[in-house]
Amino acid sequence: MAERAALEELVKLQGERVRGLKQQKASAELIEEEVGKLLKLKAQLGPDESKQKFVLKTPKGTRDYSPRQMAVREKVFDVIIRCFKRHGAEVIDTPVFELKETLMGKYGEDSKLIYDLKDQGGELLSLRYDLTVPFARYLAMNKLTNIKRYHIAKDFDIAGNFDPMIPDAECLKIMCEILSSLQIGDFLVKVNDRRILDGMFAICGVSDSKFRTICSSVDKLDKVSWEEVKNEMVGEKGLAPEVADRIGDYVQQHGGVSLVEQLLQDPKLSQNKQALEGLGDLKLLFEYLTLFGIDDKISFDLSLARGLDYYTGVIYEAVLLQTPAQAGEEPLGVGSVAAGGRYDGLVGMFDPKGRKVPCVGLSIGVERIFSIVEQRLEALEEKVRTTETQVLVASAQKKLLEERLKLVSELWDAGIKAELLYKKNPKLLNQLQYCEEAGIPLVAIIGEQELKDGVIKLRSVTSREEVNVRREDLVEEIKRRTGQPLCIC
């Protein structure tokens, strides 16, 4: 900085010298020589980066949301939150960043995706990568052992010591309820158990040290072929080809409770304690899912691995299904929209005494769901309301601004969502057109005759029907007409 300041001062002095020579009408040769020196100094100085053109953009990995997009988001969130509350969940929130040491070592190979922040007040911080690790830290800090919570409308968790598979089944029920309510298409929930995976890796000959990295490879089977996964395990991670082939015999299987029963009879897998426990719990889980009426939406899929390190038991992931191109073909999964599982050891990592709090939860892939809903609305060319205004206060003649202001204030005080145009004497046609464009269902019209009669003309924008309503009855009439809940689309 000091060197640049010195150069800037030299450029300034040289510029003054050139101007002085021109004023003195010095010889052309001398002026040309001094101008040449000035240009060399400017070239040496280079551009001032601090004064370069400012580019208006959002940071990488972020985006703005338009009023239309926010309207879609709010309606999707409303569906999700109502489901969480229906199942008795409390709401909590945690900071968007955590101590770096809180997050490290919890996500396996995904740890490289954590965003670090610069030193803040003497602490090394990172942006949270998910909402599960902060929740576990929250439980440990507050010495909580039982809670059913949701977090910022997309995560739901049950913490506490309960009988096996009852909370897990409820989480899957919640996932199915939300995806059905959102009406984004047919879906399937894949289910597996980390204990089955670990037992399978053990009997196939995978060393303990490679469990998590091989698990991460298997987790890619929903996106790439088995051959590509095998090549990664053998070529990049040093797994013996025959071990990979044995894994392939298992992870390409999927089905329902009958597959669970089949594997319980598998001569090798049934001899592994971890796998046996996982299979036993899955069999019980399917019993509860049948009682909940969602077993037809669930598939036991041995390729599901969920690469995050903190999972300890049942894991699940919901995918949208693509309609088969031809009769007889199976539906294809086209992307994950929700996921979760059991993580019984995570809270103990933060507790000073290592006390474990069993936990199970789910996360809704809201960003993907938003995109799907937006695309569907665009394809159908559906109009999306960006406000919830119930009534526009309008006037039929000039010089009625004061009356409009008094009426809109009365409506606001009564809890009515109301607007008025910010003009003293707007034309009635312009006010009615504004309602049609904004999707406002009602217009409360004030006119000179209405003021004399003590009534307000209430107009339905869609039907254009008009009725006179006594001013003291207006609030009740508006609430009666707008009492229906808004549809998500």
Summary of the structure (lengths in Angstrom):
residues: 489
radius of gyration: 32.8
end to end distance: 56.5
largest distance: 105.2
contacts: 1430
relative contact order: 0.10
helix: 49%
strand: 17%
